[in-house]
Amino acid sequence: MTSRVTLISPAMNRSLRQARFDDGTTSLDDGGTALARAAAGTLPPAARLVVSPGARCRETATALGLGAAEPLAELAGLRTGRWAGRTLDEVGGSEPEAVARWLTDPDCAPHGGESVADLCLRVGRWLDTASRTDGRTLAVVEPDVVRAVVVRVLGAPAAAFWRADVPPLTATEISGRAGRWNLRLGNPLRPEPAGG
């Protein structure tokens, strides 16, 4: 049995543009919606469709024309506690030591939310379940979730989490069996050229 998971990062929104800790309520901006709509029909068919519960992931799935998607709490982005809704610059200005610790120690959660290590464990548990599912799963998920999957698939330490950039509206694909995954990173979703 071969499992395939295609992870789609959400289209652009104000939180992504402003390097703001998203609180899950910020919608896509007009440009992000337009790009996602233009990429509709570029994804392979899938047996299952799941999404991170935040607005930008649900709206990206809709704009891509993927239909009704099941929001999964285990695929939520990194929970950033009291930093949610603030920009990285704002938090860095008021809590520089806390931000430095957070970016270097994956077990640290100075914001009162979730540590990177805990996120990686949570997403890893979901990935273990996905590995026992035959066929393709499409998952429109937060960039944090994509990073956690990359860390898990590569067997990298959680400290490598911040070393992976996840551009908006890209596909990261994994495939494998018995928990052994192969990884294909960052394929942009592009509409088919006119005329074929």
Secondary structure, 3 states (H helix, E strand, C coil): CCEEEEEECCCCEHHHHCCECCCCCCCECHHHHHHHHHCCCCCCCCCEEEECCCHHHHHHHHHCCCCCCEECHHHCCCCCHHHCCCEHHHHHHHCHHHHHHHHHCCCCCCCCCCCHHHHHHHHHHHHHHHCCCCEEEEEECCHHHHHHHHHHHHCCCHHHHHHCCCCCCEEEEEEEECCEEEEEEEEECCCCCCCC
